[in-house]
């Protein structure tokens, strides 16, 4: 139910429509349901309004109205996030940026592009591809996720190992601050004077303002690409091969691992060519100059064989390469064939600890009588255990969340982190004390308050809410927005 009385809500709708047009404001409960969740369906919350601006001026006007009325607001892209980061946890406004989806400028000589936040990630590579360029950050959801959302969570992807995450490809940002003021951070060059506010903004999960224009680096496509599939009868052998490859001084563009449960789901869905009986498979991609590419590939394949690979082969052609990558990038969707729901985890560990951490993940999930499919960026230690569950079974959701918390604690205990690319959002905010001290959290809150002093811009995210800063929650406790039951909408 809306927290606004009907008269006030009707008046605000009229005012929003005067700013944006009648087709750009939603307020009926049935329409708002579409925006109650992101890709993490454990959390739901309804806004009072969803609005669709098409310019920085309109975004600024909506934010100023929200400030005048004391309404919380949150920016939203495609809703593919996996931490509950774009949910209106305290009601108010969802500012959808999906109509701001243009490539505004491409400067090939300086290798940059200026885009709007609602542009789908992959569409930028399509736009610059005919000239031999591409945009490197490639989340698995790149066919749907937006660059604005990637900015919010500092998203990564399979090619993070060589090319880095989103912040490594952002030069400048036009930003609507939480009071409606419009500023520029950074610019069109890699170096800028003063504080690195661009780097600070990227990954701030929508709590510092709303990006309305983004200047990004574009790269020339490499001369050659070689994709290798290594098949293993033991997950431990696949894990050890990751360290063996990098230990030889090789830095592949990508090193991805999937386990048997995931392989079987992918093969059922897409028939991509992964052996169904394998315990694990490594997908390793090299790119760069043609000269020396074959020699590098041979060294990679030799490392895998020496560490127990039963089969190692290179993709014969571009069609086979694309099919192998389709299996990896479509793995999350393939789980729908074997489970009605799943929760995607996003921990990070030192890659040398992969074998023991994977054992612990499987032990934890098994102890809670659940199943897990593992898909992860093995090269940089970014794990994605996918805990499969059925929300119709009493108590199963609580067991999933408890297991997830225990997995995050394992990641922290081995010197890792609780998020690599999905963000903290609602999902992980009570686990922040696993890796940050009370002083750390106090300093971070101070930075947020400097940008967002009234707390209206994406409130209720990132920082612990239900436990003291010195304690971490690893047991399921319903968030306030789901306290009346996960299935109940309001």
N, C-alpha and C positions, 0 to 999 in steps of 0.2 A: 504494500500500500504506500502511496505517496505521503511524504511528511508535510506536504503543502496543503493548505486548505483549498477547496475547489475554486473559490473566488480569486485568490492570489495566483493559483496555477493558471487559470484562464487568462488573467491579465499578463502574466509573464509570457505565455504562449503568443499572445498578440504582439507583444513587444519583440520577441525573438523573430516572429514572422516578418515584422517590419524591417528588421535588420538583414534577414537572410532570404526572405521569400517564403510563401506558404508551403512549397514542396520541400522545404529544408528543415522542418521541425517535426519531430515525433513526440507524442505524449500519451497516446492510448496504451494501456497495459499490454494488449496483444502485440502491438508493434515493438514495445520496449523489451519483450521477452527475447528477441533476437540478440540483444546486446547484454543479456544478464550474465554471460560467462565468456571466458576466452577458451583456449585449447585445454586448460585444466578445468574440467567440469566439476571438480569437487566443491568449488565455490560458485555461488550465484548471488547477484545483487541487482536490483532494478534502479535505474536512474529516474528522475522526474521528467527529464527531457533528453532526447538525442538530437543533436543538430549537425548540419552538414555545410560548413562554410566553404567558400571557394577562393578566398584570398586572405592575405595577411591582415588586411583592414577588417574583414569580417571576424576573423579569429580574435583580434584585439578588441573589437566591439563586444563580442560575447563574453570575453574574460572581464572586461570592465563592468558589464552588467552583473556578472556573477559576484564580483567584488562588492558592488553596491548593495546587492541583495543578501550577501553573506552565504552564497550557495557554493558548495564544493563542486569542482569540475575536474575532469580527467580526459586527456587526449586518447584517441583510439585509432588504430590502423585497421588491419585485416582481422584482428582478433585471433591470430595464430599463436599468441604468447602462451607460455606454459607455467606461469607462476601466479596467475590471478592479478597481474600488474595493471591491467587497464579496466578493472571492474570499479564501478562507482560504489565503493564500500560504505560511503556515508550519504548516498543519494546524490541529488543535484543534477549536474549536466555531464553527459558524455559528448565530447566534441569529436565527431568522426571526421577524419581528414581524407577519406577515400575519394572525395571529389577534387582534391588537390593532388593530381597524379600526373603532372606533365614533366617532360624533360625540357627545361627552359633554355638551356644552352649547352653546346659541346665545343670545347676548345681542344682540338686534337694536337695542336702543336705543343701546348702546355700540359696535355694529358689530364684534363679535368672536365667535369660536367657539373652543371647546376640543375638540381632537380627539386621537385616538391615532395613532401613527406609521404603522400599517399601513393607514390610510384611503387609498383611491385618490383621487388629486387631483381628478378630475372629480366624484366622488361628493359632495364637499363642496358644489360648486355646485348639484348636483341637490338636496341637502338644504335649502339656503337659497333656492333659486330661486323656489319658490312665494310667498315674501314679497318678491320683487323684489331679491334680493341675489345675489352671486356671489363666488367666490374668484379673484383676478386672475392669479396666476402660472399659466401654461398651457403647460408643455412639450408638444412634439408627441406625446409618449407619455402624455399626461394621462389617457387612458382606461385605462391600466394602471399607471403609476408611482404610488408612494405619497408622501405628504407627508413621511414620515420620510426617504425617499431624497432628496427635494427639499431637505430641511434639510442633509443630508450634503454635497451638491454645490453648494448655493446655486443651484439650477436657475433657468433663465430661461424663455424661450419667445418666440413671435412678438410678444406684447404688452409685452415688456420695454422697448421704446423709450419708451413713455409711463408705464408702471406699475412699472418696476423689476423686480428679481429677488426671489427668495424672502425674503432677509433684510429687504427693505423691507416685508414683510407679517407678520413674526413679532414678537410682543410678549413672549412668555415661553416657558420650557421647563422641564419636569420632566426631570431627567437622572440616570441611573445612572452614576456616575463609574467609572473603570477599576478601582477597588478594591471596588466594590459599594455605596458610600455614595450616598444619594439626596439631591439638592439641587434648588432652584429657581433659575433664572436669569431676570432680567427680571420681568415681571408682566402686569398687565392694562391698562397705560397706555403711551403712546408714550415717555414720559420716565421714566427710573429713575436713581437715584443710584449713584455709584461707577463702576467700570469697566464698559464695555459688554461683559459676558461673553456675553450673548445673541448679539450681532453676531460675537463671536470664535468661538463654537461653531458657528454656521451657516456651512457651507463647510469645516469641519474634517475632512470625509471620514471620519467615524467613528473618528478617532484620539483624541478627547477624552472619549468616553463614548457613552452610548446615550440618545437622547431617548425618553421614554415618554409624555409628554403635551405638547401643543403649543398655545399660544394664538396664534391668527392673526387678522388683520384681514379682515373681509368688506366688500365695497363694494356700494353701490346700483347697479343696472343703469343705464346711461346712457339718457337719453330717446330718443336717436337714434343709429343706426349707419349708416354709408355705406361700402360696399366697392367699390373701383375696381380694375379689371384693365387694365393697360397692356401692350401687346404690342410687341416690338422685333425688328428684323432684325439687331441687333448687340448683343452683351453690353456693349460699352463705352457705348453709348447708354443702356442700362438703368442702368448704374452711375452715369453722370453725372446721370441724372434723380433719383437718390436725393439727391445733394447739392443739386440744384436745388430740390427740394421743401422741404428743411429750410432752405435758404438764403433762402427766402421767409418765414421765420418761422413755418412750419407744423410742428406736432409730431403726426404721425399716431399712432394707437394702435399700428399695426403697419405695417412695410414689408418685405415678403418677396420674394426673388427666386429663381426657378428657371430652369435653363438648358434647352437643347433636349433633351439626352439624358433629363433628368428629366421634362420635359413629355411626351415620347413614352412613357416608362414609365408615368406617371400616367394618360395617356389610354388606353393599352392595358388598364390595370387597372380604371379607374373611369369613363371617359368624362365628365370633369368640365367640358369646354368650353374647354380651353386649345388654341389653334391649334397643330397638330402641327409646322408648318413654322417656327415662331417660334424665333429664336436665344435669346430670353430673355423672361420675363414678370415683371412686378412686380405683386404683390398688396398694395394699400394700403388700410388701414382707418382711417376717422375715426370717433370717437364723442364724445358730449357732449350739449349742449343742442340741441334742434330748431332754435331760432333761429340762423340763420347757417350751418347744416350744408351746405345746398346751395351757398352761396357758397364755403365752404372746399373742397368737392369740385371745384368748377369751377376754383379756383386750382391744385389738385393736378393735375387733368387737363391744364390749360394748360401747366404746367411739363413734364409728360411729352411733350406734343406738340412743344413747343419744343425738346426734346432728342432728337427722332427717333423717337418712338413712332409706329408705323404704324396703331395702333388703340388707342383708350382708351374704355372703357365702364364704367358703374356697374352693379352687380348689380340686376336688375329687381325682385327680391323676396327674401324670406328663404330660400326654397328654393334659388335660384341662389347666393346668398351662401354657404350651408352647403356647396353642392357645390364651389364654388371653394376653400373652406377644407379640405374633405375631400381635395382633390388635394394641397394643400400639406402637410397634416399626415400624409398617408398616403404621402408620397413615399418614405420609407425602405423601407417594406414593398413598394412597387411595384418597387424595384430587383430584387427576387427574380425578376421575370419576365425580366430580361435578364442576370443574372449569378448564379452559385451562391453568391457571397460578396462582401462589401464591407467596407471599414474606414471608419468615419465620423471625419473630422477635426473639430477644434473650435478653430480659431484666431480671434484677434481682431485687427483692424487699424483704423486711422483710416479712416472711410468715404470720405474724399477720395482714398485710395489704392486704392480698389476696382478701377478699370480695370487698373492695372499689376499688382496682385497676382493678379488672375484670369488675366492673360496668363501670369504666371510659374507659377501652379498648373498650367495646361494644358501649358506647356512641360516642367515637371518630370515630370508623369505620362506625357506622350508619350515623353520620353527613356527612361523605364523600360518602354516598350512596354505600357502599361496604359491603361485608360479611366477617366474621372472624370465624375461627375454632381455639379453644384453646386446646393446648396440652402442658403440662409442668411438670417439676420436682417439684411437690408441696412441698415436704419436705424441700428443700433448697431454695425455692422461685424463681426458674429459670423459667421464663415465656417464652412460645413459641406461641404467637398469630400468626396465619397464615392468612394473609390478601389475600382473593381470588379476582382475577381480570381477565379481558380479555384485553390483550395488543393491540387487534385490535380496541378497542373503543377509539376514540380520547380523550385525556386528562386523561384517567383512570390511566395510569402509574404514572403520576404526583400526582394524588390524593392518590395513594397507598403510595408513598414515603413521602408525607406530613403527612398522617395519622401515618406512622411508626415513623416519627420524634416526633410527638406529644405523642405517646405512650412512647418513650424513655424519654421524658421530665417528664412524670408522674412518671416513675420509679426513675428518679433522684430526683424528688421533695419529694418522700416518704422515701428517704434515701437509695435507691438502686443503681444499676449500669446499664450501657448500654450494657453490655455483660457478659454472664456467661460462655460460652464455645465456641461460634462461632468465636470470635475474632473481631477486629475492621476493619481491611482490608481497602477496599474502601468504604464499606457501611456506616460505623459509624464514619469515621474520623472527619467529621465536627460537630459531637455531643460531641467530647471529652471535650470541655469547659463546658459542663453541669455538669461534675463531677471533673474536674481538673482546677486549677488556671493557670494563665500564667506562674507563677514560677514553678509549677509542670511540665508543658509541656516543659519548658526550660530545666529543670533538666533531663527529659526523653530523650529529643533530644541530650543532652550532652552524655548520656550513649550510645545511638545509634551511635553517631559520633565516640566514642572511639572504637567501634567494626567495624564500617563501614564508615571510614572517607571519602571515595570517593563517597559514596551514590549509588554505583552500585548494591548492593545486595537488591533486592526487593524494588526499590524506589517507591515513591508515595503512601505509605500506612501509616495508623495509625494516622498521625498527620494532623491537620486541614490545608487545602490548600486554601480555598476560602474566609475564614472569619478571622478577627483578633482573636487572642487567647482569648480575653475577650468576644467574642460573640459566640452564638450557632445558627446554622441554623436549623430551624424546618420547612422550606418550601423547596419544591423540586427545586433544581437547578442542571441541568445536569452536571455531571462530565466531565472534558475535554475529556476523552476518549469516551464519548457518546454525545459530543456537536453537532455532525452532525446528531443526531437522534439515538435513541436506537436500531433501527432495522438495521442501516447502519453498515456494517463491513468494516474494513480497514486493 
